[in-house]
Amino acid sequence: MSVEQCMDERLALRICYDELRQFLASMPPPAGARAAARQKLSHLVQFAELTTDVCDDVVRRTTNTHKNEVLHLSQKEGIEPKRNKARQMMANIPLLWMRDLSSDIVYELGRRYPEFTEA
């Protein structure tokens, strides 16, 4: 991965961090311990891809209106079909589960990139 790609990914993850924190601010906090789920995320190789896909779905959910309802994420060029299918299936995740996943991702982003938590 080039330095430019690394910087682009870091910027994208920072934007996702901010979007997910904004989404979480409008929700009650998750109940119970999330240690097991967070441990799994800490070892996930495709963490950046999961983060951007969850962020895209959160944006889809928060910008949906009755006049302009988007049922699921559209297919994205340049990514494998299995990931595109998973992106579309995220629309079926209940809101509270999405909150929990978003919370875990924000936690992991803060762990991996401590500078995100400083602003």
Backbone as a printed PyTorch tensor [residue, N CA C, xyz], in Angstrom:
tensor([[[  0.8560,  -1.1810,   0.0000],
         [  0.0000,   0.0000,   0.0000],
         [  0.8940,   1.2340,   0.0000]],

        [[  0.6210,   2.1580,  -0.8890],
         [  1.4240,   3.3740,  -0.9680],
         [  1.0630,   4.3280,   0.1730]],

        [[  1.9430,   5.2940,   0.3720],
         [  1.6910,   6.3020,   1.4100],
         [  0.4010,   7.0640,   1.0960]],

        [[  0.1840,   7.3730,  -0.1980],
         [ -1.0250,   8.0900,  -0.5980],
         [ -2.2810,   7.2770,  -0.2900]],

        [[ -2.2460,   5.9840,  -0.5980],
         [ -3.3870,   5.1160,  -0.3000],
         [ -3.6150,   5.0430,   1.2020]],

        [[ -2.5280,   4.9770,   1.9540],
         [ -2.6280,   4.9080,   3.4160],
         [ -3.2700,   6.1870,   3.9680]],

        [[ -2.8710,   7.3440,   3.4300],
         [ -3.4330,   8.6130,   3.8870],
         [ -4.9080,   8.7270,   3.4890]],

        [[ -5.2400,   8.2530,   2.2720],
         [ -6.6360,   8.2740,   1.8470],
         [ -7.4870,   7.3890,   2.7460]],

        [[ -6.9720,   6.2060,   3.0960],
         [ -7.7140,   5.3000,   3.9690],
         [ -7.8830,   5.9120,   5.3520]],

        [[ -6.8290,   6.5330,   5.8730],
         [ -6.8980,   7.1580,   7.1920],
         [ -7.9390,   8.2840,   7.1920]],

        [[ -7.9720,   9.0880,   6.1320],
         [ -8.9580,  10.1650,   6.0290],
         [-10.3710,   9.5870,   5.9570]],

        [[-10.5520,   8.5380,   5.1560],
         [-11.8680,   7.8980,   5.0520],
         [-12.3040,   7.3440,   6.4030]],

        [[-11.3680,   6.7350,   7.1270],
         [-11.7060,   6.1900,   8.4500],
         [-12.0230,   7.3110,   9.4360]],

        [[-11.3440,   8.4390,   9.3220],
         [-11.6410,   9.5770,  10.1990],
         [-13.0520,  10.1030,   9.9300]],

        [[-13.4120,  10.1910,   8.6690],
         [-14.7690,  10.6410,   8.3060],
         [-15.7970,   9.6550,   8.8570]],

        [[-15.5160,   8.3580,   8.7190],
         [-16.4260,   7.3360,   9.2590],
         [-16.5310,   7.4470,  10.7730]],

        [[-15.4090,   7.6700,  11.4240],
         [-15.4040,   7.8390,  12.8840],
         [-16.3620,   8.9570,  13.2890]],

        [[-16.2550,  10.0930,  12.6110],
         [-17.1210,  11.2380,  12.9280],
         [-18.5890,  10.9420,  12.6330]],

        [[-18.8650,  10.2980,  11.4910],
         [-20.2500,   9.9430,  11.1240],
         [-20.8570,   8.9810,  12.1450]],

        [[-20.0910,   7.9730,  12.5270],
         [-20.6130,   6.9720,  13.4720],
         [-20.8220,   7.5810,  14.8510]],

        [[-19.9320,   8.4590,  15.2740],
         [-20.1190,   9.1330,  16.5710],
         [-21.3740,   9.9970,  16.5520]],

        [[-21.6230,  10.6640,  15.4420],
         [-22.8320,  11.4790,  15.3220],
         [-24.0790,  10.5910,  15.3920]],

        [[-24.0530,   9.4570,  14.7050],
         [-25.1590,   8.4960,  14.7480],
         [-25.3730,   8.0050,  16.1780]],

        [[-24.2970,   7.6700,  16.8690],
         [-24.4020,   7.1470,  18.2350],
         [-24.9110,   8.2010,  19.2100]],

        [[-24.6350,   9.4540,  18.9460],
         [-25.0910,  10.5330,  19.8350],
         [-26.6140,  10.6300,  19.8640]],

        [[-27.2650,  10.1350,  18.8060],
         [-28.7240,  10.2030,  18.7390],
         [-29.3970,   8.9560,  19.3030]],

        [[-28.5980,   8.0300,  19.8230],
         [-29.1250,   6.7460,  20.2900],
         [-28.7920,   6.5580,  21.7750]],

        [[-29.5950,   5.7460,  22.4860],
         [-29.1970,   5.4020,  23.8520],
         [-27.9460,   4.5250,  23.7900]],

        [[-27.0800,   4.5970,  24.7960],
         [-25.8450,   3.8050,  24.7570],
         [-26.1340,   2.3030,  24.8230]],

        [[-25.2390,   1.4890,  24.2390],
         [-25.4270,   0.0350,  24.2960],
         [-25.3970,  -0.4610,  25.7440]],

        [[-26.2120,  -1.4420,  26.0070],
         [-26.2440,  -2.0280,  27.3520],
         [-25.3360,  -3.2500,  27.3910]],

        [[-24.7290,  -3.4900,  28.5170],
         [-23.9340,  -4.7010,  28.6870],
         [-22.5250,  -4.5710,  28.1440]],

        [[-21.7500,  -5.5890,  28.4420],
         [-20.3570,  -5.6240,  28.0310],
         [-20.2380,  -5.9480,  26.5470]],

        [[-19.3210,  -5.3050,  25.8920],
         [-19.0940,  -5.5050,  24.4600],
         [-17.6840,  -6.0470,  24.2180]],

        [[-17.0300,  -6.5720,  25.2570],
         [-15.6300,  -6.9830,  25.1640],
         [-15.4000,  -8.0720,  24.1110]],

        [[-16.2630,  -9.0650,  24.0410],
         [-16.0560, -10.1660,  23.0920],
         [-16.1300,  -9.6670,  21.6540]],

        [[-17.1160,  -8.8520,  21.3430],
         [-17.2550,  -8.3180,  19.9900],
         [-16.0740,  -7.4110,  19.6530]],

        [[-15.6550,  -6.6100,  20.5960],
         [-14.5320,  -5.6980,  20.3550],
         [-13.2230,  -6.4570,  20.1760]],

        [[-13.0690,  -7.5520,  20.8740],
         [-11.8780,  -8.3890,  20.7140],
         [-11.8060,  -8.9420,  19.2900]],

        [[-12.9330,  -9.3730,  18.7550],
         [-12.9660,  -9.8930,  17.3830],
         [-12.5820,  -8.8060,  16.3790]],

        [[-13.0900,  -7.5920,  16.5840],
         [-12.7620,  -6.4980,  15.6700],
         [-11.2730,  -6.1580,  15.7060]],

        [[-10.6500,  -6.3260,  16.8640],
         [ -9.2360,  -5.9690,  16.9800],
         [ -8.3510,  -6.8650,  16.1260]],

        [[ -8.8410,  -8.0450,  15.7580],
         [ -8.0680,  -8.9800,  14.9390],
         [ -8.5210,  -9.0200,  13.4860]],

        [[ -9.5550,  -8.2880,  13.1380],
         [-10.1310,  -8.3580,  11.7960],
         [ -9.2170,  -7.6770,  10.7830]],

        [[ -8.8220,  -8.4300,   9.7690],
         [ -7.9370,  -7.9020,   8.7290],
         [ -8.6760,  -6.8950,   7.8480]],

        [[ -9.9390,  -7.1570,   7.5460],
         [-10.7210,  -6.2680,   6.6770],
         [-11.4670,  -5.1970,   7.4830]],

        [[-10.8710,  -4.7250,   8.5550],
         [-11.5260,  -3.7650,   9.4310],
         [-11.8910,  -2.4730,   8.6860]],

        [[-10.9880,  -1.9560,   7.8520],
         [-11.2600,  -0.7020,   7.1340],
         [-12.4560,  -0.8640,   6.2020]],

        [[-12.5490,  -2.0110,   5.5280],
         [-13.6640,  -2.2510,   4.6250],
         [-14.9810,  -2.3450,   5.3980]],

        [[-14.9650,  -3.0660,   6.5120],
         [-16.1690,  -3.1690,   7.3460],
         [-16.5830,  -1.7870,   7.8320]],

        [[-15.6210,  -1.0090,   8.2730],
         [-15.9120,   0.3290,   8.7820],
         [-16.5810,   1.1980,   7.7260]],

        [[-16.0300,   1.2250,   6.5270],
         [-16.6250,   2.0690,   5.4910],
         [-18.0000,   1.5560,   5.0680]],

        [[-18.1790,   0.2430,   5.0580],
         [-19.4930,  -0.3110,   4.6870],
         [-20.5430,   0.0120,   5.7490]],

        [[-20.1870,  -0.1210,   7.0080],
         [-21.1200,   0.2140,   8.0910],
         [-21.4190,   1.7110,   8.0620]],

        [[-20.4040,   2.5100,   7.8540],
         [-20.6010,   3.9620,   7.7760],
         [-21.5430,   4.3140,   6.6280]],

        [[-21.3350,   3.7060,   5.4640],
         [-22.2230,   3.9520,   4.3290],
         [-23.6690,   3.5940,   4.6770]],

        [[-23.8570,   2.4860,   5.3900],
         [-25.2210,   2.0890,   5.7230],
         [-25.8270,   3.0050,   6.7770]],

        [[-25.0350,   3.4680,   7.7160],
         [-25.5340,   4.4170,   8.7160],
         [-25.9660,   5.7140,   8.0320]],

        [[-25.1660,   6.1880,   7.0880],
         [-25.5320,   7.3970,   6.3480],
         [-26.8230,   7.1470,   5.5690]],

        [[-26.9430,   5.9710,   4.9510],
         [-28.1660,   5.6310,   4.2180],
         [-29.3660,   5.6780,   5.1510]],

        [[-29.2220,   5.0930,   6.3320],
         [-30.3370,   5.0460,   7.2890],
         [-30.7140,   6.4380,   7.7910]],

        [[-29.7290,   7.2680,   8.0540],
         [-30.0150,   8.5760,   8.6530],
         [-30.4840,   9.5990,   7.6300]],

        [[-30.2240,   9.3640,   6.3460],
         [-30.6650,  10.3180,   5.3290],
         [-31.9150,   9.8600,   4.5920]],

        [[-32.4060,   8.6690,   4.8900],
         [-33.6350,   8.1770,   4.2550],
         [-34.8230,   9.0510,   4.6420]],

        [[-35.6740,   9.3110,   3.6660],
         [-36.9350,  10.0010,   3.9140],
         [-38.0330,   9.2010,   3.2280]],

        [[-39.2600,   9.4980,   3.5390],
         [-40.3710,   8.7790,   2.9030],
         [-40.4210,   9.0520,   1.4040]],

        [[-40.0290,  10.2530,   0.9960],
         [-40.0310,  10.5890,  -0.4250],
         [-38.8660,   9.9460,  -1.1690]],

        [[-37.7530,   9.7800,  -0.4860],
         [-36.5410,   9.2950,  -1.1340],
         [-35.9400,   8.1520,  -0.3210]],

        [[-36.6720,   7.0660,  -0.2020],
         [-36.2070,   5.9580,   0.6160],
         [-35.3040,   5.0330,  -0.1960]],

        [[-34.0970,   4.8270,   0.3120],
         [-33.1420,   3.9030,  -0.2920],
         [-33.1980,   2.6310,   0.5440]],

        [[-33.5840,   1.5270,  -0.0650],
         [-33.8130,   0.2890,   0.6780],
         [-32.5340,  -0.3820,   1.1450]],

        [[-31.4640,  -0.2450,   0.3770],
         [-30.1790,  -0.8370,   0.7530],
         [-29.0780,  -0.1330,  -0.0230]],

        [[-27.8500,  -0.3970,   0.3480],
         [-26.7210,   0.2050,  -0.3530],
         [-26.6550,  -0.3230,  -1.7820]],

        [[-26.2870,   0.5250,  -2.6840],
         [-26.1420,   0.0950,  -4.0720],
         [-24.8070,  -0.6340,  -4.2520]],

        [[-24.7200,  -1.3620,  -5.3610],
         [-23.4790,  -2.0780,  -5.6540],
         [-22.3780,  -1.0650,  -5.9150]],

        [[-21.1840,  -1.4170,  -5.4730],
         [-20.0330,  -0.5470,  -5.6250],
         [-19.0760,  -1.1780,  -6.6320]],

        [[-18.6940,  -0.4200,  -7.6310],
         [-17.7620,  -0.9240,  -8.6440],
         [-16.4010,  -1.1820,  -8.0030]],

        [[-15.7400,  -2.2240,  -8.4650],
         [-14.3710,  -2.4880,  -8.0300],
         [-14.2290,  -3.3160,  -6.7720]],

        [[-15.3330,  -3.7640,  -6.2020],
         [-15.2100,  -4.6520,  -5.0500],
         [-15.8510,  -5.9870,  -5.3850]],

        [[-15.4570,  -7.0020,  -4.6630],
         [-15.9170,  -8.3470,  -4.9930],
         [-17.4170,  -8.5200,  -4.7360]],

        [[-18.0590,  -9.4030,  -5.5000],
         [-19.5150,  -9.5990,  -5.3890],
         [-19.9670,  -9.9950,  -3.9860]],

        [[-19.1720, -10.7850,  -3.2900],
         [-19.5450, -11.2140,  -1.9380],
         [-19.6620, -10.0070,  -0.9930]],

        [[-18.7390,  -9.0750,  -1.1210],
         [-18.7990,  -7.8750,  -0.2870],
         [-19.9850,  -7.0080,  -0.6750]],

        [[-20.2480,  -6.8710,  -1.9780],
         [-21.4170,  -6.1070,  -2.4190],
         [-22.7010,  -6.6940,  -1.8530]],

        [[-22.8060,  -8.0170,  -1.8460],
         [-23.9880,  -8.6920,  -1.2900],
         [-24.1040,  -8.3940,   0.2100]],

        [[-22.9730,  -8.4560,   0.9100],
         [-22.9810,  -8.1610,   2.3490],
         [-23.3970,  -6.7100,   2.6080]],

        [[-22.9380,  -5.7930,   1.7580],
         [-23.3300,  -4.3880,   1.9000],
         [-24.8400,  -4.2280,   1.7680]],

        [[-25.4470,  -4.9590,   0.8240],
         [-26.8890,  -4.8710,   0.6420],
         [-27.6360,  -5.5200,   1.8030]],

        [[-27.0890,  -6.5970,   2.3430],
         [-27.7560,  -7.3070,   3.4440],
         [-27.7100,  -6.5240,   4.7490]],

        [[-26.8150,  -5.5410,   4.8510],
         [-26.7470,  -4.7220,   6.0710],
         [-28.0540,  -4.0030,   6.3450]],

        [[-28.8460,  -3.7720,   5.3130],
         [-30.1330,  -3.0920,   5.4880],
         [-31.0640,  -3.8980,   6.3850]],

        [[-30.8170,  -5.2010,   6.5180],
         [-31.6620,  -6.0690,   7.3470],
         [-31.2510,  -6.0920,   8.8140]],

        [[-30.1310,  -5.4800,   9.1390],
         [-29.6640,  -5.4640,  10.5280],
         [-30.5570,  -4.5090,  11.3280]],

        [[-31.1260,  -4.9800,  12.4400],
         [-31.9530,  -4.0880,  13.2620],
         [-31.1600,  -2.8730,  13.7560]],

        [[-31.8720,  -1.7870,  13.9860],
         [-31.2490,  -0.5300,  14.3790],
         [-30.3740,  -0.6720,  15.6300]],

        [[-30.8490,  -1.3970,  16.6290],
         [-30.0630,  -1.5330,  17.8590],
         [-28.7920,  -2.3490,  17.6400]],

        [[-28.8450,  -3.3250,  16.7560],
         [-27.6290,  -4.0830,  16.4250],
         [-26.6460,  -3.1890,  15.6700]],

        [[-27.1710,  -2.3440,  14.7970],
         [-26.3130,  -1.4090,  14.0670],
         [-25.6670,  -0.4310,  15.0470]],

        [[-26.4310,  -0.0270,  16.0460],
         [-25.8690,   0.8500,  17.0880],
         [-24.7190,   0.1570,  17.7950]],

        [[-24.9220,  -1.1050,  18.1790],
         [-23.8730,  -1.8470,  18.8790],
         [-22.6360,  -2.0160,  18.0030]],

        [[-22.8350,  -2.3730,  16.7500],
         [-21.7160,  -2.5360,  15.8240],
         [-20.9960,  -1.2050,  15.6240]],

        [[-21.7460,  -0.1370,  15.4670],
         [-21.1470,   1.1920,  15.3030],
         [-20.3350,   1.5810,  16.5350]],

        [[-20.8660,   1.2850,  17.6960],
         [-20.1610,   1.5740,  18.9440],
         [-18.8480,   0.8000,  19.0220]],

        [[-18.8920,  -0.4550,  18.6430],
         [-17.6720,  -1.2790,  18.6600],
         [-16.6430,  -0.7600,  17.6550]],

        [[-17.1080,  -0.3340,  16.4960],
         [-16.2000,   0.1910,  15.4760],
         [-15.5790,   1.5060,  15.9400]],

        [[-16.3760,   2.3810,  16.5340],
         [-15.8430,   3.6480,  17.0550],
         [-14.7900,   3.3670,  18.1240]],

        [[-15.0630,   2.4170,  18.9890],
         [-14.1000,   2.0410,  20.0210],
         [-12.7890,   1.5650,  19.3820]],

        [[-12.8990,   0.6860,  18.3860],
         [-11.7090,   0.1300,  17.7360],
         [-10.9570,   1.1940,  16.9440]],

        [[-11.6710,   2.1000,  16.2870],
         [-11.0050,   3.2000,  15.5870],
         [-10.2180,   4.0690,  16.5680]],

        [[-10.8090,   4.3350,  17.7170],
         [-10.1140,   5.1080,  18.7380],
         [ -8.8930,   4.3950,  19.2850]],

        [[ -8.9660,   3.0750,  19.3510],
         [ -7.8170,   2.2930,  19.8210],
         [ -6.6960,   2.2950,  18.7800]],

        [[ -7.0690,   2.1060,  17.5080],
         [ -6.0660,   2.0420,  16.4410],
         [ -5.5050,   3.4210,  16.0830]],

        [[ -6.3480,   4.4360,  16.1860],
         [ -5.9550,   5.8010,  15.8170],
         [ -6.2930,   6.7420,  16.9710]],

        [[ -5.4760,   6.7870,  17.9940],
         [ -5.7940,   7.6070,  19.1850],
         [ -6.0120,   9.0870,  18.8590]],

        [[ -5.4110,   9.5670,  17.7720],
         [ -5.5970,  10.9770,  17.4040],
         [ -7.0460,  11.2780,  17.0380]],

        [[ -7.8250,  10.2710,  16.6520],
         [ -9.2440,  10.4880,  16.3390],
         [-10.0150,  10.9320,  17.5920]],

        [[ -9.6230,  10.4590,  18.7350],
         [-10.3530,  10.7510,  19.9740],
         [ -9.9700,  12.1020,  20.5720]],

        [[ -8.9170,  12.7170,  20.0450],
         [ -8.4070,  13.9590,  20.6210],
         [ -9.1780,  15.1980,  20.1870]],

        [[ -9.9210,  15.0920,  19.0800],
         [-10.6200,  16.2960,  18.5720],
         [-12.0290,  16.3590,  19.0800]]])
